[in-house]
Amino acid sequence: MARPRKCSGGKRRWTERLRQAWLALAPFGLLLFLTGCVRTDGVKMTRTKMTPTEPSSPTEPSSLTEPSSLTESSSLFELLAEARRASRDTFLTPTEDRWAELYRWAQQAGGAEPPEAPSGFERHATNEDGVFLFTEKSPTGAGAFLMRDRGAPVVVEVPHSFFDRHTLQIGLALFRAIPARAMIVNTAHRYRGAGCASSSGCASSSPKACPSDVVRNATTLFHAVHRGWTERSSSRPAVVALHGYRQGASEPQVLLSSAGTEFPLSGVVQALRSEFQIWRADPRFVREEPSQFVATYPHEITRLGGVKGVQAAHVRSLNGYFLHVELGRTLRDFLAIDRKQRASFALALANAVRRELGP
C-alpha cells in the first residue's frame, strides 16, 4: 500500500512570500546602511566615528576663538583628556637630572613668546588665544602644563584629576576665568603606577602614599614645574589647588583653607555664598543654607586643610599665598553637567581671588 504524501503547499506559499518580502525590503536596508541613518524609537541616529572619552566626563565644546597658533590648534579639553588617557596607569619616578631639567625649564619659561617644549614633551597651540599646552611624547605620568602668554600671576593646580572626579573641568574654568598665567594637571592616577601598594585605583591601606600622588611626593615633575613657576615670580607667588572630597551628611559643599599661608579667606567665602543663592531652587541644594554651603579650615572644620601637601609647604617657605579648595561630590557633579553654572562658579571664585590678592 502506497504511503500517503504530506501536504506541503502551505509551507511553500509562506516561504515564497517571505522571499518576496525580503527582496522588496533589501534595497531600503542597503540605502539605510550606506547613509548611516537608522531609526530607534522614532529618533534619528547618525553613525559616526566614536572617540573614547573619560568616563562620565562631559566633553567641553570647542571655543570659536582663533588662536595665535604655532601649530594646528585643538580643543584644550580634548588635548588634556588625550594626555591623561595615555598615562593614567603609568607613573615612573624621574631621575634627579630629569627633575632639575624640568625645574630649570619652568623657571625660564614666561614672557611674551611661548617657550620651547622641554625634552620629551611637545607643545600644542590651543583654540584659546595665547594659551599653550605641553604634554609628554611618551607617557611617564609627568603631568601636563598650560601656559598663557599674558595673565594674572596665579598658578591653578589640579593634582588628583582622576580620583577627584570633575576637578579637571572646574579647574579649566577657573584657569580661564582668572585668567591665570599657568596651570598644572596630573596625568597619572594617584593610586596607580610603579611603587604603589594599591593597583585597584582605590586608596591604599598602606600608610605610605603612592609615588604617583603628586601632593605627597616632592620628587615628581609636577612638583618640579610647580617650584620653577612659583620661584620665578617677581612678587609673592599665588597658587589655587582644586580637590574633591566625599562630604558627610552635615558637611558643606565647599571647604576652604589657606594651608598655613596668609591667603585671606573671608572674601572668597562671601563670594561663594552669594553664588550659592542662585542655586537654591535646585533640588540638590534646597535644604542647605548659604551659611552652611562653605566652611573654612581650621575654624569651622578640622580636616582636609591641605597643610601637609608638598606644594603648600613650598609656597609657605616662599611666604606666598595658597588657596586649598575642596569641593563636595554633589557640587562637582552639578558643575560638570552644566557648563554655564560651572563658568559662573569659576568666575565668582576667580573674582574673589583677584580681589584678595590685589593687582
C-alpha positions in Angstrom: 0.0 0.0 0.0 1.4 3.4 -1.0 2.3 5.8 1.8 0.2 9.0 1.7 2.1 12.2 0.7 2.2 15.0 3.2 0.7 18.3 2.0 3.4 21.0 1.9 1.7 23.6 -0.3 1.1 26.0 2.7 4.7 25.8 3.7 5.8 26.6 0.1 3.4 29.5 -0.1 4.8 31.1 3.1 8.4 30.5 2.0 7.7 32.3 -1.3 6.0 35.2 0.5 9.0 35.7 2.8 11.4 35.6 -0.1 9.4 38.2 -2.0 9.2 40.5 1.1 13.0 40.2 1.7 13.7 41.1 -1.9 11.4 44.1 -1.7 13.0 45.4 1.5 16.6 44.7 0.7 17.2 47.9 -1.3 15.9 50.1 1.5 18.1 48.3 4.0 21.2 48.8 1.8 20.3 52.5 1.4 20.0 53.0 5.2 23.3 51.3 5.8 25.1 53.5 3.2 23.7 56.7 4.5 24.4 55.7 8.1 21.0 56.5 9.5 18.6 54.2 11.3 15.5 54.9 13.5 15.2 53.8 17.0 12.1 54.7 18.9 11.4 57.4 16.4 14.7 59.1 16.9 17.2 59.6 14.1 20.6 58.2 15.0 23.7 59.1 12.9 26.5 56.7 12.7 29.7 58.5 13.5 33.3 57.5 14.4 33.4 57.4 18.2 36.4 58.8 20.1 36.9 57.4 23.7 36.3 59.9 26.5 36.9 59.9 30.2 34.0 58.0 31.9 31.2 60.4 32.9 33.2 63.4 32.0 31.3 65.8 29.7 33.3 66.9 26.7 33.9 70.7 26.5 32.5 72.4 23.5 35.2 74.0 21.3 35.8 77.7 21.5 35.3 79.8 18.4 38.3 82.0 19.3 41.0 81.8 16.7 44.4 81.1 18.3 47.7 82.8 17.6 49.0 79.3 16.9 52.3 77.8 16.0 50.8 74.5 15.1 47.3 73.3 14.2 45.0 74.1 17.2 42.8 71.7 19.0 40.3 71.9 21.9 42.1 72.4 25.1 40.0 69.8 26.9 40.5 67.2 24.2 44.3 67.6 24.3 44.3 67.3 28.1 42.0 64.3 28.0 44.2 62.5 25.5 47.3 63.2 27.6 45.6 61.8 30.7 44.2 58.7 28.9 47.7 57.8 27.7 49.3 57.8 31.1 46.5 57.2 33.6 48.0 53.9 34.9 51.7 54.8 34.2 54.0 56.6 36.7 57.8 56.5 36.6 59.8 58.3 39.2 62.1 60.7 37.4 65.9 60.9 37.9 67.4 63.8 39.7 68.8 65.2 36.4 65.4 65.0 34.8 63.7 66.7 37.7 66.3 69.5 37.6 65.8 69.9 33.8 62.1 70.5 34.2 62.7 72.8 37.1 65.0 75.0 35.1 62.6 75.0 32.1 59.8 76.2 34.3 62.0 78.9 35.9 63.0 80.2 32.5 59.6 79.9 30.8 57.4 83.0 30.5 57.3 86.3 28.7 55.5 87.3 25.6 56.8 84.4 23.5 55.8 80.8 24.3 58.7 78.7 25.4 60.0 75.7 23.5 58.9 72.4 24.9 61.3 70.7 27.3 62.9 67.5 26.0 60.4 64.6 26.0 57.5 67.0 25.6 55.6 68.6 22.8 54.0 72.0 22.6 50.4 72.4 21.4 48.7 75.6 20.3 45.2 75.5 21.5 41.9 77.1 20.4 42.3 79.7 23.2 44.3 82.8 22.3 47.8 82.9 23.9 47.4 79.5 25.7 49.8 76.7 25.0 49.8 73.1 26.4 52.8 70.9 27.0 52.3 67.2 27.1 54.6 64.1 27.1 55.6 62.4 23.9 55.8 59.0 25.7 53.8 58.7 28.9 55.6 58.5 32.3 52.9 60.3 34.4 54.9 63.6 34.5 51.8 65.8 34.2 50.5 68.3 31.7 51.3 72.0 31.8 49.4 75.0 30.5 50.9 78.5 30.0 49.3 81.8 29.0 51.5 84.5 27.5 49.6 87.1 29.5 47.6 86.7 32.6 47.4 87.1 36.4 50.4 85.7 38.3 48.4 82.8 39.7 49.1 79.0 39.2 46.0 76.8 39.1 46.7 73.2 40.2 44.6 70.0 39.7 46.7 67.3 41.4 44.1 64.5 41.5 42.1 64.9 38.3 41.2 61.2 38.1 40.4 60.4 41.8 38.7 63.8 42.5 36.1 63.5 39.7 35.4 66.5 37.5 38.1 68.7 39.1 39.7 69.0 35.6 36.7 70.7 34.1 36.3 73.0 37.0 40.0 73.8 37.1 40.0 74.7 33.4 37.0 77.0 34.0 39.0 78.7 36.8 42.1 79.0 34.7 40.1 80.8 32.1 38.1 83.0 34.5 41.1 84.4 36.4 42.8 84.3 33.7 45.7 82.5 35.3 49.2 82.5 33.8 49.7 78.8 34.4 48.0 75.5 35.2 49.4 72.1 36.2 47.4 68.9 35.8 48.4 65.4 37.0 48.3 62.7 34.3 48.8 59.6 36.4 46.1 58.3 38.9 47.2 59.0 42.5 46.8 55.3 43.3 48.4 53.7 40.2 51.8 53.2 38.8 55.2 51.8 39.9 55.8 51.7 43.7 52.1 51.9 44.6 50.8 49.4 47.1 47.3 49.7 45.5 46.7 48.6 41.9 43.0 49.0 42.0 42.7 52.7 41.8 41.4 52.9 45.4 43.1 54.3 48.5 45.8 52.0 49.6 45.7 50.5 53.1 49.4 51.3 53.4 50.2 54.4 55.4 52.9 55.3 52.8 51.5 57.4 49.9 51.9 56.2 46.4 54.7 57.9 44.5 52.2 58.9 41.9 50.4 61.1 44.4 51.9 64.4 43.5 50.6 66.2 46.6 52.7 63.9 48.8 55.8 63.4 46.6 58.3 66.2 46.1 60.3 64.2 43.5 57.6 64.4 40.8 57.9 66.5 37.7 54.6 68.0 38.7 56.4 69.5 41.7 59.4 70.4 39.7 57.3 72.6 37.4 55.4 74.0 40.4 58.6 75.0 42.1 60.0 76.6 38.9 56.9 78.6 38.2 56.4 79.8 41.8 60.0 80.7 42.4 60.3 82.8 39.3 57.5 85.1 40.4 58.6 88.7 41.0 56.0 89.0 43.7 54.7 86.7 46.4 53.6 83.6 44.4 49.9 82.5 44.5 48.5 79.0 43.9 44.9 77.8 43.8 44.7 74.0 44.2 41.4 72.2 43.4 40.4 68.9 45.1 37.3 66.9 45.7 36.1 65.2 48.8 33.2 63.0 49.9 31.4 65.1 52.4 29.2 63.7 55.2 25.5 64.4 55.6 26.1 67.6 57.6 29.2 68.8 55.9 29.3 71.7 53.4 29.8 71.6 49.6 33.0 73.7 49.8 35.9 73.6 52.2 38.4 76.5 52.0 41.9 76.6 53.6 44.8 78.9 53.3 47.1 75.9 54.1 49.1 77.8 56.7 49.7 80.9 54.4 48.3 84.4 54.7 45.7 84.0 51.9 42.6 85.9 53.2 39.5 83.6 53.0 36.7 86.0 54.0 36.2 87.4 50.5 36.1 84.0 48.9 33.6 82.7 51.4 31.3 85.7 50.8 31.5 85.4 47.0 30.7 81.6 47.0 27.8 82.0 49.5 26.4 84.7 47.2 26.8 82.5 44.2 25.0 79.7 46.0 21.9 81.9 46.4 21.4 81.5 42.7 21.2 77.7 43.0 18.8 77.5 45.9 15.9 76.3 43.7 17.8 73.3 42.6 16.6 70.2 44.5 20.1 69.1 45.2 20.8 72.2 47.3 17.3 73.2 48.5 17.9 72.0 52.1 21.1 73.9 52.5 21.5 77.4 53.9 24.1 79.8 52.3 25.9 79.9 55.6 26.3 76.1 55.5 27.5 76.0 51.9 31.1 77.0 52.6 33.3 76.2 55.6 36.8 77.2 56.4 39.7 75.3 57.9 40.5 75.2 60.8 37.8 77.4 62.3 34.7 75.6 61.1 36.1 72.2 60.1 39.2 70.4 61.3 40.1 68.1 58.4 41.3 68.4 54.8 43.1 71.7 55.3 45.8 70.8 52.8 48.6 71.8 55.2 50.6 68.6 54.6 50.9 68.8 50.8 54.4 69.4 49.4 53.2 72.3 47.1 51.5 74.1 50.1 54.7 73.6 52.2 56.8 75.0 49.4 54.6 78.1 49.0 54.7 78.7 52.7 58.5 78.7 52.5 58.3 81.5 49.9 55.9 83.5 52.1 53.4 83.1 49.2 49.6 82.6 49.0 48.0 79.2 48.8 44.3 78.6 48.5 43.2 74.9 49.0 39.7 74.2 47.7 37.8 71.0 48.5 34.6 70.5 46.5 31.9 68.1 47.5 30.7 65.4 45.1 27.2 66.8 44.7 28.6 70.2 43.7 31.2 68.7 41.3 28.5 66.6 39.6 26.3 69.7 39.3 29.1 71.9 37.8 30.2 69.1 35.4 26.8 68.8 33.9 26.1 72.5 33.4 28.8 74.5 31.7 27.0 77.8 32.3 26.9 77.2 36.0 30.5 76.0 36.0 31.6 79.2 34.4 29.6 81.2 36.8 31.0 79.4 39.8 34.6 79.8 38.4 34.1 83.5 37.8 32.8 84.1 41.3 35.9 82.3 42.7 38.3 84.0 40.3 37.0 87.5 41.1 37.3 86.8 44.8 40.9 85.5 44.4 41.9 88.5 42.4 40.3 91.0 44.8 42.0 89.4 47.8 45.4 89.2 46.1 45.2 92.7 44.7 46.5 93.9 41.3 
